[in-house]
């Protein structure tokens, strides 16, 4: 059938096609515009009185002044877009008015260019993706005996402190978040967050313990990445990661960790009585978008959280921003800190390589990951008496019995199943139950386990379905730095991670397994038994810096120029951490359908610090975020439990890792010590003006860029960024002699401090005065002079130690790299 298409019809088709093409290439942009956000508004507009408060103070976001000014900013955003573009050619996703003044919008690159040139527009940045930073601890940190009693016991630890989690949501029905078996939670009037309704159950997500629950997905939806059937258009955790981090920081105390019929101990958060406020902006398949994360942070601070826990970092640097500290994400966090919110962020999982941090800014507590004292080891004993070490969170085979070893390759139903990678033991239906039943099944650890398409959990299910008494998973080749974690399984099982042990097992199996001329097995003669891997061994060499934990030096720009600021800030447990999991979570295939998971990453370290910060905030409610961070850093430890210097896991060509002496680039100030952090003696305080001073004195920084993000003209009275009042001293490019100053404030009784300093031989260090007496609430300055003795091309490490007459010890790390004049 022929159709006569008139010109007007053809034009309609062209318009539709062109709009479809525009939609297809549209992207998300985060835009900032002129005019101060709520947090910084000092007045000047007719009809709108000043709102801005001093640094570290909260604003009453329910007041008429705040709501009317915020509405004014949002109207300006809408007016700008409406003037520039035709309706239907763009979609505004969010207005940001509290911490930054701007919006997120879905437009074409051509429209973005138009926006960039428009009057009043300060920056237009294409959105960039973020990712989760995943890869027993209350007892290890001394909380039950040394910290919780000072706050009234575990049933008061963190009382009425609200921790906000920008993560993948929460599974509200988990016992770690239940409120029915605890003393009733009263209202927290200063918190104004809302609770979304679950679209399926029609119930809200809050229960007193969970005090707020919202989700942010406009950017993910606009990008076409959001799938409501698996990502859930609600705060429900479809991943597992968000439930895990919330439980680490603020989960209920004494929750039994039961899996496969075995109890691995009891789980507790750092601050078990703290409230949980959920801001879901991460999703299981694609991570998240900065536009959604910024909206979540803006909302959390508006709602009145005390602490923010961020186990999230950028996939890559922003496209248009040169300075690491100046982008919509870090600028929003600077606003959060100005509003008095302490921010803990995961340092990143790019270790053990240098300059791999994803958390850069001085207003953030950047948290590195430690391995704590628990190690889960197991062994396989062969029929020839040899014992091969491995890992496996499993029960043993019958202690007085040996079992035949059968390799998956030798029990295939037929050769056609080779396409299914049968040695991975992921499909029971391709292996012979008759040959496997009653024996130990040998499987191979292929790249599929690394990529996540195969799992140890599935191996155990295959072995169980075939009637095996247990399984052995063998690693035949390994890349340097490959990380193997024990996985809880319900039947005896072991992962042989050492390639030489695997070779020994294969040699034994081959010599004890007779075959016919075609290579088919005549009979299985090799035997073995699997030990008990359920009980951990405790090591005094803990803590150690985890292999994956990102390392310094910190960088000031994306040309990787080194910054005069130490990062990470602090070390906390982040390896093999047991905590709550969402039964529909898919972040870890080994824990699909489970209520708990034991996983690793700086994602797990950050909520430890967030929870401990809540305990400090509870005891010292007036302290600034910088004061809380200072108390954590100056009281941290650089010794392990045996009293030896901390070690760091480092890559090795011959084994999974080797141990080397750690430096501040690995652990920051040291491993967190919660008991000491509650009573630090002295603090190094800082506020918004200090952060601006740090930015304005950073060499090479664009002062216009600083003003663009902070709405404040630069003041360079700080002189140099190394004078920023942080509890560490870093000089990345020391030429000749440099003197830096620090100011300490006494938060205890009057005390006299003796100040000593030591440094590596390439740099001389002097401190003045050598002693000082400080009254309660008073502040005193001291100066530190660093002089190059020899140029080595590497950093020299040292410390300043302040010993108080009442027993307080305040320690700060010193780092300098000397250059010729």
N, C-alpha and C positions, 0 to 999 in steps of 0.2 A: 504494500500500500504506500503510495507517495503522498507526502504532506506538503502543501504549499506554505512555506514559512515566510511571513511578512517581515519587513525591516524592524518593526517595533518588537516582534517576538525575538528576533535575532539579537537586538540590543539588550533585551531582558536577560537572554542566556549569557551574553558577554558580561553583564553586570554581576550575575550570579557566579559565573566562573571566576571573575576577577576577585570577588569577595571571598570565594572559597580558597583561592590561591593565597590571598592575604592572610586568611585565618590559618592556612597550613604553615606559613612561614612566620607567624606571629610568635613572639617570645615574651617572657616575663622580665620586667625591668623594675628595679627599686629606685625610686626618685626622691631626692631631698630638695626642698625649696626654701627660699628665704623666709625669715620669720622664726621666732623662738618657739620651741615646743613647750608644753605645760611646765616641765621641770625647770626650765631656764627663763621663763617669761618674767621680765622685770618691769613691765608696764610700757606706756608710750602710745598705745592705741586708744582712740576715743571709745569710751564705753566698756573698756576692759582693764580692770585694776591689776596690779602686779600680783603674781602668784609665787614666783621663785622663792625657794627657801635656801638657808645656808646648807653647806655640804653635809651629807649624811642624815638629812632630816626627811621624814615622810610628809607627803602632801595629802590633805583631805580631798580625795578625788570625788567625793559626793557633794562638795560645796557648789553653790550656784556659780561662783567665780570660775572654778575649774571646768565645770560642764559647759558653761556658755563659751569659754575661750576654746575648748576642744572642738565644740560644734562649729565655731567660727573658722578654725583651721580646716576642718573637713569640708566646709562649704567652699573655701578657697581652692581646695584640691579639685572639687567637682567643677567649679567655675573655670579653672585653667584648662582642664581636659575638654570641657564643653565648648570653650572658645576655639581650641586648636583643631578638634577632630569632630567629624560627623557622628551622630549617635549611631551605635551599631558597629562602628569600626574599631572600637576599643572596649575593654572591660576593666574597670577598676576593681582590684581584688581586696585591698585593705587601705584604710587611711591610718597613718601613724601620727599620733598627736602628743603622746605623753612623754616619750624619751627622745624621739627625733621628730622633726616636722617633715612629713613626706607621705608617699603612698607607693603601693605596688600596683602595676598595671600590665595587662596583656595586650601588646601592640606589635606592629611590624617594625623591623629595623629602620625603615624609612620614617615611620612616625616617631621612633625614638630619637632620631636625628633632629626632627622638627622640635621635639620637646627639649632637647639639649640646648637648642639655640633660643628658646623662648625666654623672655625677661622673667627674672625671679626664680629661675631654675638653677640650683646649685650643682647637682650631680645626677647623672642618669647611668645606672650600672645594671648590666644584664645580670639576672639572677644566676647564682651558681649553686650547685648541689652540695649538700652536706651528707655525712655518713655517721652511723653509730660507731663508737670506738670500743668495740668489744673484742675482744679476743679472749666458822670457828674463831673469825677475827675479833669479836668483842673480848674474848678471853686473852687472845694474843696481845691486844692493846691495853689490857688491864682495866677495862671499863667496869665490870661487875664489882670488883673489890676496891678500886681506887678512885673512880670518877662518879659513878652513879650514886653511891652513898652520900656524896657531898650535896647532891641535888634532891635528896629525899628518897633514894632508891630507884630501881628501874621503873616503878610505876609512877614516877614523877620526872624521869629523865627526858628533858625536851618539852615539858608541859607548856602548852599554848604558843610554842614557836611553830611558824608555818614554813615548811620547805616546799618550794615550787620545783617541779620536775618537767623540763622541756624534753620530752622523750617520745616513746611509742605508745603511751597510754598506760592503762592499768587493768588488771583483772580483779575487780572489786570484791569477788567472792572468796578470795584466798584468805586462809586463816591469819596470815601475816598482817592483813589489813582489817580484820574483823573488829567490831566494837562491842559485840554482845557479851564477851567474857571479861570485860575490863570495867573499871569504874566509869560511869557515864561521862562523856565529854561535854563540857559546857560550851556556850557560844564563844567565839573570838570576835568581838565587835569590830576591831580594826580591820578584819579581813572581809572583803566585799565581793569575792569571786562567786560565780554561779555554778550550778550543777546541771549539766545537760541530762536530758531524758534518754534512756536506752530505747531506740526505735522498735526493738523487738519485744522487750519485757515491759515497756512503758513505765519503768521505775527509774529514779535518778541514781547517779553513781555514788552519791555521798552517804556517809553513815556516822558522821562525827569524827571518826579517825581520818577518813577522806573528806576534806572540807570543801573542795572545789574540783570540778572536772569539766574541761572544755577541749574541743579539738579544732585544729587549724589546717585546712587542706585546700584553700582557694587556689594557691599557686600550683599545687599538684594536680588539681582538677583541670586548670587552664592548660597545663602542659600535656594533658592526656595520659598522665602516669597513674592516676588514682582509679582503683577498682573497688567499688563499694562492697562487693561480695567477699573480698578477702582483706581489704584494708579497713573496713568498718567506718561508716560516717558517724562516728561517736568516739568518746574517749576509751572505748574498749581496746585492750592491747591485743593486736593480731600478730605480734612478733615475739613477745616474751621479755625483750630488753628493758622496757619501761617498768614492768612489774619487778624485775630483778633489781634495778637501781633504786627504786623507791623502797624496797624491803631492806636493802643494805643500809640506807640512811635512817629510815624511820619505821621499819617493820616491827611488829609486836615482839615482845620478849618470850623466849622459851618455846618456840613453835617446833614440834618434832619434824625432822627431815626424814620422811619415810619413802623409800623407793624399793621396788622389787621385794617387798616383805622384810626389808632390813632398815633399821634406824641408824642414820649416820651422825646423829647428834641433834642439838637443838639450835635453831636459827634465831637471831635477834638483830634488829637494827642498832645503829650507833646511839640513836636518841629514840627509844621505843615509844615514848609518849608524845613525840612531836606530831603535828598534823601534816597531812599530805595534800598538796594542791597539784592537780594534774593538768598539764598543758600539752596535749598530744600534737606533735608536728613532724614526727618521724614515722615511716611506714615500711612494711616488711620487705618489699621487693626493690624499692628505689632509694631508700634513705629519706631525704627530705629536701626542701628548697629554702633558701635563706629568707625569702619573702614570708613564708609561713612561720619560720623560726623567730624572725624579728617580731611578727605580729604576736606570737605566743609570749615572748619576753616582755613586750610592751604591755600586754594584758596582765601578765603576772605581777609586774611592778605596780600597775594601776590598781590591782586587786588588793595589794598590801602584803605580799609574801615577805618573809624576813631573810630567807636564804634561797639562792637559785642553784640547782644542781644541773650541770650541762655535760652530758656524756656524748657530745656531738662536736664534730669539727668539719672544716671544709674539705671537699674532695680535691680541690685545687685552688690556687690563689685567685682572687677576683681579677677580672680581665683588665679593668681600667685603673685600679688603685696601685700606686707604687709602694706606699708605706704600709707595713704590716698592721700598724695600730689604727689606721684610718680607713674604715670601710663601714657600711651600714650595720654589720653585725657587732663589731667592737665598739662603735659609737653608741649603739643601743645599750651595750653593757656598761659603758661609761656613765650613761644616764641612770642606769639601774643602781650603780654604786653611789652616784650623787644622791639618789633617793634613800640611801642607807641600807641597800640590799647587798649582802655578801655573796659573791659569785665564785663557785668552784667549777672549774672546767677541766676535762680530761686533756692531758698534754699531747696525746696522740700515740699511735701504735706503729710508728715508722722505725723503731729501734732495730738493732743497736747502732744505727748509722747516725753520724753527727748532723746537726741542723735539720732535724726531721720534725720539729715541734709544730703543732697547729694551734697553739695558744701562746700569744705573744705579749699581751698588753700588761702594764704594771698594775692596773686596777683589778685584774683577774687573778685568782689563786689557781695556778696551773699545776696539775697533780700528776706525778709520775707513778708507775706501778711497781710494787714490790712482790716478791715471792715470800710468803710467810713460812712458819716452821713446820707445816704439815707436808709430808711426802707420802704418796700412795705407791708402794712398790709391790711387786709380785714376782714369782719365779715359776719356771717350768722345769721339772726334773725328768731327764730322759732315762730310758732303760739302761743305758751304759753308765749311769750314776752322775752324769754331768748336770749341773744346775745352771740354767740360763735365766738371767735377770730380764724383767720386763715391767710393764705397768698394767694394772687391771683392777678395777673396783668390783671384785667379784668374790663369791664364796669359793672354797677349794673343792676339788674332787674328793672322793672318799679317801681319807688320809692313809689307809693301809692297802691301797689298791692301785694298780697301774692299768692303763687302758691303751688299746691300739690307736696308733696315729694314722689317719687317712687324709690324704691331700685331695682338695676339691677337684683338681685336674684329673685325678684317678677314679673319680666316682661320678663322672658325667653320664647322663642318660644316653646321649649320643653326640656325635661330633657337630651336629647342626646347632647346638646351643652355644658354640664358641662366640657368636655375635653378642651374647649377653654378658661378656666379661665374667664367666662363671667363677673364676678364682676369687673375685670380690665377695662371693657368698652372699649376694643380695637377693637371690631368687631360689627359694627351696625347690621349686618345681623343676629345675634343670639338673638337680643332683639326685642320686639314688638313695632313697631312704633305707633300703635293705643293706647297703654297704656302710652307711654312716651310723646307723642306730647302735647305741651302746659304746661308741668310740669317740675319740677327740678329733674334730674336724680342723684341718689345716687350711688357712686362707691367705691370700696375698693382699698386701696394702698397696693399692695402686693410686694413680693421680686422682681417680674418682673420689677418694676419701678427702683429698685436699680441696677439690672443687666443690664438694658438698653433694654430689650426686650419689655417693655411697656413704654409709654410716656404720659405725661399730654397733649401734643399737640394732640395725637391720641384720648384721652378721649373727648377733645373739638370737634374734627371732628365727633366722634360717636354721641355725643349729638346733634350736629347741623344737622347731617343726619337724625336723628330720630325726629327732630322738637321740641326738648326740649328747654325751655327758658333759661336753665343753668344747671350746674352740681356741685355736691359736691363730693370731693375725700377725703375719711376718712382714717386716719392712726390708726389702732387698736393696733399695738404693735410696739415698736421701740427699736433699740439697742442704747446704750449710744454713743453719738457723731455723730449720723446720721444727715446729713446736708440736709435741705430742702430749695430749692431756688424757688422764685416766677418765674412763666413762663408766658409770654404774650400770651393771648388767645383772640379770636375774639368775644366770647359770654360770658355772666356772668359765672364765675366759681371760686371756692375756694378750697384750700387744708387745711383741718383741721389737724394740725400737733400734737396738744396736745391730748394725749390718753384719758385724763379725759373728754375733750370736745367731743371727738368721742363717748365715752360711754353715755354722756348726750344726744347726738343726737340719738343714737340707742335706748335708753330707751324711748325717746319721740316718735320716729317713731313706736316702737312696741306697746306702749300703745294707740296710736291713729290710729292704722291700724287693724280693725277687720278682723278675718280669720274664715274659716269654719273648720270642724273637721279634714280635711286633711292638714290643714296649708295653704291653698290657700287664697289669699287676697279677701275679699268681696268688699271692697271699700277703696280708699286712702283718709284718713281724715287729716293726718298731713300736715301742710303748713309751708312755710317759704319764705324769700326773701334774695337776695345776695346784699351786699353793693358795693360801688365803690372802686376798688383797684388800679386805674390807677395813682393816685397822691401820690407820696412818702411823708412820714413825715421825717423831718430833726432832727437829734438827736445831742445834745451837748456832749454826752458821746463818740463821735467819735474823733479820730479813736480808734479802739480796735484791738488787735491781733486776727486774724481769727483762729477758732478752728483747721482747717486743716494745718495751717502753721507749718512747721517743726521747732523743738526746738533744742537748744544747750543742754549741752556743745558740743563743737566741739571735734572731735576725731582725733588722729594722726595716728592710725593704726586700722586694722580691728579686733583687740582684744578689741576695744572700749576703749583704753587708752586715757584719756583726754589730750587735747592739750593746750599749753600756747598761745592760740590765740582765740579771741572771734569770734564766728559765731552764728547767721547771723550778717551781717554788718549793715543793715539798713532795715527799714520798709516802705512799700509803698502800695497804694491801690491795693487790689487783690481779692475783694469779690463783686460779682454782677456788673461786669464791662461791660457796653455797648460798642460794637465796631463792625467793619465790620465782615462779615461772607461770606463764599463761598456758593452759592446756592446749589452746589453739595456736600457740606460738611456733614459728618456723625458723627463727633466727639460728637455732642450732638443731640440725636434724637428729642428733643423738638424744635430744630431750623432747621430741615431738610427743604431745599428749601427756607429758608429765607435769606435776605440780611444783617441782623444784628443779634447779639446774645448777651445775658447778662449772662456771665459765670464767674466762680470763680477759683482761683488757684494761686500759686506763679508764674505760667506761665504768669499771668496778671500783677503781681507786677514788675517782672524784666524789661519789656519794658517801664514801667513808669520811672524807673531809667535810662534806656538807653536813653530815650528821653530827660530827664532833664540833663543828662551828655552831650548830644549834645548841649544844650543851654550854658552850662559852657564852653565847648570846643570852641564854637563860640565866646564867650567873651574873653576867655584866650587860644588862639590857641597853645601856647607854653607849656602849662601845661602837665605834665606827667600823665599817668593813676592813679598813686598813689596820685598825687595832687588833681585830680578830685574826687577821692574816699574820700580823707581826707575832702575836702570842703563839701561834702554831709554828712559825718558822724559828724563832729564837730559842725555843725549848726543845726542838727536835734533836734526834740522836744521829751521830755518824759512826756509831759502833753497833755491832751485832750483839746477840744475846750472850755470846761468849766473851764480850769485851774487846773484840778485834775490829779493825776498820772494816766498814761495809764493803762488800764485793758486788760486782756487777757481772751479769751473764753477758758474754760476748761471743760473736760468731767463731766457729772453728771448722776447718776443712775436714777434720777426722772424726768429729763427734757432734752431737746436737748443739753443744755450746761449751765454752770454757769460762773460767772465772778469773776476773782481773780486779785489781783494786779500783774501787769506784771513785768518781770525782763529783764536784758539784754540778757538772753538766749532766750527770746521770740522776742525781737525787736532789738537786737544789740545795736547800739548807740542811736536809737530813730526813730521817724517818719520823713520822709524827709520834708525839708522846702526849696523849690526851691529859693525863693527870697534871703534868707540868704546865701544859698550855692554859689550864684554868687559873694558874697563879704565876704569871711570867715575871713579875717584879717590875720590869720596864717594858715599854712598848715604843715602837717607831711609828708614830701616827702620820697620816697624810690625808688630804682632802682634795676636792675638785680642783682648786687653784694649783695644788702641787702636781696633779696629773697634767694640767695644761702647761705648767712650767717644764715638765719632762718632755712633752711633745714639742714645745717651742724651741728648746735648746738642742734637740736632736739634730746633728749635722746633716745637711742635705735635705731637710724636710721643707716642704712648701708651706709657708705660713698662711697662704690663702686657703690651702687645703685644711689646715687646722681650723681656721675660722669657719670654713664651710660646714664642718662637722660639729663644732662646739659652739658656734654662734658667739664666740668671744675673740677679741683681738689678742694677738700674741704679746706675752710679757716674758722677756728673757732674763729677768733678774736672778733666776736660779744659776745662771752662768754656764752650766754644763749638765747633761743628763745624769752623770754619775753623782751629782749632788742631790738627786731625788731621794727623799727620806724613806728608803726601803731597807729592810733588815738584811742587806747584802751589799757588797761593793764590787762593781765590775767595770774595768777599764779595758776596752777591747783594743785600743791603740795607744799605748802608753809611750810617750816620747819624753825623755829626760825625767822631770819630776812633776807630779801632780798632787795637789792637796784637795781632798774632798771632805765635806762636813756631814755630820748626822746629828739629829736631835732626838733625845730619849725623854720619855715622860714616865714618872713614877706612878704606878697604879697600886702600890702597896704602902706600907709604913715607911717612915724615914729610914734611909739605908745608905751606907757608904760603899761605893763600888771601886774596886781596883781593876784597872784596865790593862790588859797585856795583849800583845800582837805577835804573830809569827807568820812567816812567808817563805816560799821556796827560794833557793839561793839566788836566782836570777833577778829578783826584785827585792829591794830593801823596803822595810815598812817601819814607820814611826807613828805613835798615837799620842795625842795631847788633849787634855791633861792625863797624867798617869792614874789619877784617882779623883773621885768627886762624891760629895754627899748631896743627896737629893731629897727634898721634903715631899710628903704625899701630894700628888696632883701637880707638882712642879716639873718643869722641863729644863734640861741642860744640853748644851751643844758640846760635841767633841770633834776633833779633826784627825784625819788619817793622811799621812804623806807617803806616797809611793815613788820610788826612784829606780830607774832601770840600772841594773848592775852589769848584765850581759844580755845580748840579743840572742835568743834561742829559737825564735820562730814558733814557739808554743806558749801556752798559758802557764803561769805560775799560780799555784793555789796556796791559800793561807786562811787565817781566821783571826778575828778579834774576840777576846773572851773578857766579859765583865763579871767579876765575882763579887757578890754582895755580902755585907757583914751579917745579914739575916738568912743567908743560905741560898739566895737566888743566883742562878747562873744564866747569863744572857750571851749567846754565841751567834756571831754573824760570819758567813763565808766571805773571803776576799779573793778576787780573781783579776789578773792583769797579764796582758801580753805586751812585752817590750819591743820597741822599734828604735832604729837609729834616727838621730836628728836629721 
